[in-house]
Each structure stands twice: as structure tokens, then as C-alpha cells.
Amino acid sequence: MRTEISLTEFESGQTVRIVEVSGGCKMRGRLMMMGIREGNQVTIVNQPSRHGPVVISVAGSQFALGNGLASRVLAQLVNE
Amino acid sequence: MNILLVGHPNVGKSVVFSQLTGVRVLASNYPGSTVAFTEGCTRLGDLPARVIDAPGTYSLSSPSSPAEEVVVRMLEDADLVVNVVDATALERSLHLTLEILDLGKPTVVALNMWDEAHHKGITIDVGELEREIGAPVVPTVAIAGEGLKTLKERLQNAPPPSATGRVTTEAERWATIGRITSRVQTLEHRHHTFLEWLGDCSVRTSTGLPIAILVLAASFLGIRLVGEVAEGYLAAPVFEQLYRPVTERISNALGQAGLVHQVLIGKLIHGRIDFLQSFGLLTTGLYVPLAIVLPFVLAFYFWLGILEDLGYLPRLAVLLDRVMHRVGLHGWAVIPNLLGLGCNVPGILSTRVLEDRRARLIASTLVSVAVPCGSLQAMIWALVGSPERGGGVRYVLVVYGTLLGFWFLIGRVLTMILPGTTPDLLLEIPPYRRPHWPTVFRNLGLRVEGFLKEGIPVVLLGVLLVNLLYWLGFFDTLARIAAPLMTQALGLPAETFAAVAVGFLRKEMAMGLLATMDLTIKQLVVASTLLSMFFPCVATFVVLARELGWRHLGISILVMLVASLAAGSILNLLM
């Protein structure tokens, strides 16, 4: 059993599987549109040192998620 | 017949549009470069058709910005829909595709950037995709014009979509999308290319910041260099050697005095025409916009065009996100500010990509008050940067520094006063692409054309008006009224208010007036700063009023007045 933590707590270069996206349904909808939804695998391209946006890569596209958004996305580490 | 182009941001809709209609539109490598819609005409077989390029949208059911809301309304009037899809991101694009097909309108899907998908090792079975979604699919490489002919042919007899199992919930829809994608798409793993590596480097905290500083420093120097070369080796010789004899002949023919001479040529300074100070239609009216401002505008837009096409701007937005949060905005608000450095009008229009009214008010106010447009910057350099007037780069930096300081201050204050919170950044970062020179030069051409078409008539009209108002003694009255404020608080001669007032028409016009006034370098610095911050030009003002509405416009103007007087007084005290 692995622990789920928010996207802001992983390190650059790690690949994670999204477990839960919380937040309003409009924001969830927008995130889903970008491939950020339960079950999808994303790679952390850059984890900023303090409160900056997390840059992730999902299905070949890159997105920047502001810190508040990223903290509402829970994920778990995937074994490479 | 109305054909509407719909798709995610930054999938190349504007390029497809240009190819279909022959209309040149700005296209760039970042989401949201189309904030309003553009129309053009094409022919489908024998029938004329109207083509509309819509702003990019991720979804029809939950539009998140005014630009996206426009699309939902426009779809109602469309007869035919072209859904432009990024072939490298098929899965997430299909959600919008299915939403469009649910509307039941005849739709053709253009699988754009087909070549890039190939390079990334993505293969899509087009025939299978057509069967799955029940609509024609055409692979295209819009930038090279590939597939556009087929697209038009398929559009001619596009059937309404065959209903392929309507879905009721979001979960079902995503499940359908997953099934379709796995059936039609195969992925092959490719190694990182150099551009991908560079792309990652420029968003990483450790390497991104040095790269950003390097890019910005290079931009500053590059624009200066190109601008100086264009001005010194092209514009100045043309005016001095070719154009001066012409104007002198006209001046002599008119007897060097009289009303017509005053309007066409202006005052003679020490018996000679002075292109900067004479203030006639044929002298200052043409010299300032063409010889001083144009070289700068050209250099600025050329450089911006390269950064845009490369795809650097979204990365800059990521790096500056934290700073932008301090002024109540997220990183993507660097776009209005950067565009504003060329001209405030497109800068303010581009605030439409921001999600809420609070952010749009803050961004528009910052742009109109503290972001100097190309005309202003050229003027600042010419006035306080020229050694002839006792100036230098040092003084230019004082003006820029003051503007930057107030940009930050105004942002901080508005963030604290205005209710609401700062939305989070959610931005797609496009891959770096090698600049596509035809696109870069087309964008440059469009922007310079815009400057010439909108700028020069206003400057000429303004010169005419200023001559008339001088003749009527209007500026003397104005100067008397403003005298206490100008002399006491700002340390400027009362006549400078005339220049500030004229700046409302078009900023570069104030320059000719300020140049005649024999000001000290300190006064020039104060006047330039005041002119930059105090009231935008009329074109900006109109756009500001339209975008903000009256109440927010009021707030914006109040900020403008307070900040510009504060900045002027502080500089007057400290310098």
C-alpha cells in the first residue's frame, strides 16, 4: 500500500499516477481536459523550491499548475 | 454559409484560417493569441463561404474565460465546423471533438501538426478514427499548406455526424475517449531531442532563471542595436540627405512664413528646418513616427516575434509566476505586459485570456499606467538618452526603474484593496519549435502595418490640431490653469502641460513639444515619466473603457492620476 501525497511533494523527474483530483467541478473539468485525471500517469518536469508552479508532462504535453492547484491533486509514485 | 474553426488553444487554427482564406492573421506558438474572432472568405466548390477563426477553447460545457465564452455563442450560428486537433495530443483533444459532434452540425476534423506527431513517434489510423467518431478526419500540416485541399473537399459534402452512442456522464465520455485512443493510436518511444532538452532546462528553477536573464538581457541589447542601426544608418540619412532638400524647397517656395508654412513646415529653428522641433505636418509629423519610433517598433516586434514563435513566452510565465502573484496576477499575465511594451492596445486586449474580472482590472491598469509602449520608449531614449541634451543610459534607466517600481507598487496596492483572490496558473507549455521565418515576418509585417496605418494619421491630425490650438492660445490658458501643480510639485515649466495634454492623442507627439522647451535633464526625466504614466493615448483609453466597463475604468483612472503625480513629485524631490 502506497501513500498518496499531493503533486507539490514529489521531486523533479519522478513519475506518478494520479489518484484523486479535488476542487470545484469547473476546475476539475479543466484539469481533466488537460489529461490530469484519475488513473493517468504524469512525470514531474520541475518541482519548484518554494510555491512556484509545478511543471508536469502528461501524454506528451507539458502543463504548468499553480501551487494551489497542484496541491489539490493527489498522486502516488510509480515504480519505474 | 458559415464555417467555424474550433479547437484547443495553440493547435494552429489561425494558420489553417490563413491557408483557407488568404487573410493574414497573427499566429504564435502560445495559447491564446487569438482573443477575438477573425473573419475571411473562401470558396467551397462554387459556393462562397465565410470562415471564422475562433479563440481556442478546451471545452464547450465549462468555458473559463471571456474568450472561451465567445466560442460557445459562435457555434450556434455555424453551418459547418472544422475542429482543428493537435495530432500530438489526440486523447485530450477528443473531449472537445465529441462535444462538438454532439451538436449535430456537419463537422470535419483536421488532424493538424501531423508531421510533428510523426516525429514524436505517434501513428494515428485515420480511417479507424473516422469510423469511431462518425465524422471525416483529414491529416494536415497547416503551416506548409499540406492537407488543406483535401480538407476543403471533405467540407463540401460533410454529412452531419452519425450519432455514435451518445454518452450522458463525463466519466462515460472519458471512457469512450480512452477506448477510441487505444484503438486508433500507436506510440513508439523516441529519445529526447535537443529542443525538448532545452525546453525542460528553461522551466527548471536552477537553469531556467539564468536562461531567462540571458534572454531578457539579449532582448534589451538586441532591440537597442537593431533600433539604433535602423535609425542611424537608414532613417536618419534618408531624412537628412534625401528628404531635407525637398522640405527646404517647399519652405522657400512658401516664403518661409505664413499660415500654410506654419502648418506644413512649422517654425524654423535658427533659420533651419528642425525635424524634431519645427512641428509641421511634413517635418515633425512624418519624422517622429517614421524616423524615431518606427525603427524601435520594428526592432521590438522582430524580437518578440522570434520569442513567440520559438515558444519561449509560456516558459517565462512559469518562471515569473511567483513574482506575478505578488501583484495579484498569475504568470500568464506577463503576456499583456510584454505585448504592452509594443503597443498598449493589444496588451490590454490580451488580458481576455485571464480568468476573472479582478485580474483583468489589475493587468489592464498596470499596462496602461506603468508599461511604456513602443512610441513612448523611443521617445524616452531620444529625450533623456541623448548626450546632446545632457542625458545618457543612466537617465533612461531612472525612468524605466521608476516605471517598474510603480508597476509593482500599484499591483501590490490593488491586490490588497480589491476583494477576491488570485487565480492559480494553469497553462499549457508548447514544445519549442524552430522559428518558422515566413510566420515571423508575416507577424512583423502585420504589426508594423498596424502601427503605420493607425499611428501616422493620428500624428498628422494631431500636428494640425496642435498648430490650431496654439494659434487660438489654448495652450497658454491650459498652462495657466496647470501652472501651480506643474511648477510646485513637479518642478516643470507650466508649458510642459501642453506636451502632456498632446500626448493624449499620441504619445510620440509630445516629444517634439518637449524638445523645443529647453528643459534640464532632470526636468526631461520627470516629464518623460509623467507622460508615460499620466493618461494613456486615446486609442488605449477607448479600449480600456470597452474592456473594463465604466466602474473599473474609474478605478483605473484614479490609480493613474495618483500614481503619475506621485512618481513625478518623488523624482523631482530626489533627483
Boltz contact constraints between the chains, C-beta under 6 A:
constraints:
  - contact:
      token1: [A, 26]
      token2: [B, 62]
      max_distance: 6.0
  - contact:
      token1: [A, 29]
      token2: [B, 62]
      max_distance: 6.0
  - contact:
      token1: [A, 30]
      token2: [B, 64]
      max_distance: 6.0
  - contact:
      token1: [A, 33]
      token2: [B, 58]
      max_distance: 6.0
  - contact:
      token1: [A, 33]
      token2: [B, 59]
      max_distance: 6.0
  - contact:
      token1: [A, 33]
      token2: [B, 95]
      max_distance: 6.0
  - contact:
      token1: [A, 35]
      token2: [B, 92]
      max_distance: 6.0
  - contact:
      token1: [A, 45]
      token2: [B, 200]
      max_distance: 6.0
  - contact:
      token1: [A, 46]
      token2: [B, 203]
      max_distance: 6.0
  - contact:
      token1: [A, 46]
      token2: [B, 204]
      max_distance: 6.0
  - contact:
      token1: [A, 48]
      token2: [B, 205]
      max_distance: 6.0
  - contact:
      token1: [A, 49]
      token2: [B, 205]
      max_distance: 6.0
  - contact:
      token1: [A, 52]
      token2: [B, 321]
      max_distance: 6.0
  - contact:
      token1: [A, 52]
      token2: [B, 322]
      max_distance: 6.0
  - contact:
      token1: [A, 53]
      token2: [B, 318]
      max_distance: 6.0
  - contact:
      token1: [A, 53]
      token2: [B, 321]
      max_distance: 6.0
  - contact:
      token1: [A, 53]
      token2: [B, 425]
      max_distance: 6.0
  - contact:
      token1: [A, 55]
      token2: [B, 203]
      max_distance: 6.0
  - contact:
      token1: [A, 59]
      token2: [B, 91]
      max_distance: 6.0
  - contact:
      token1: [A, 60]
      token2: [B, 88]
      max_distance: 6.0
  - contact:
      token1: [A, 61]
      token2: [B, 89]
      max_distance: 6.0
  - contact:
      token1: [A, 62]
      token2: [B, 429]
      max_distance: 6.0
  - contact:
      token1: [A, 63]
      token2: [B, 428]
      max_distance: 6.0
  - contact:
      token1: [A, 64]
      token2: [B, 318]
      max_distance: 6.0
  - contact:
      token1: [A, 64]
      token2: [B, 425]
      max_distance: 6.0
  - contact:
      token1: [A, 64]
      token2: [B, 427]
      max_distance: 6.0
  - contact:
      token1: [A, 64]
      token2: [B, 429]
      max_distance: 6.0
  - contact:
      token1: [A, 66]
      token2: [B, 330]
      max_distance: 6.0
  - contact:
      token1: [A, 66]
      token2: [B, 424]
      max_distance: 6.0
  - contact:
      token1: [A, 66]
      token2: [B, 425]
      max_distance: 6.0
  - contact:
      token1: [A, 68]
      token2: [B, 424]
      max_distance: 6.0
  - contact:
      token1: [A, 69]
      token2: [B, 424]
      max_distance: 6.0
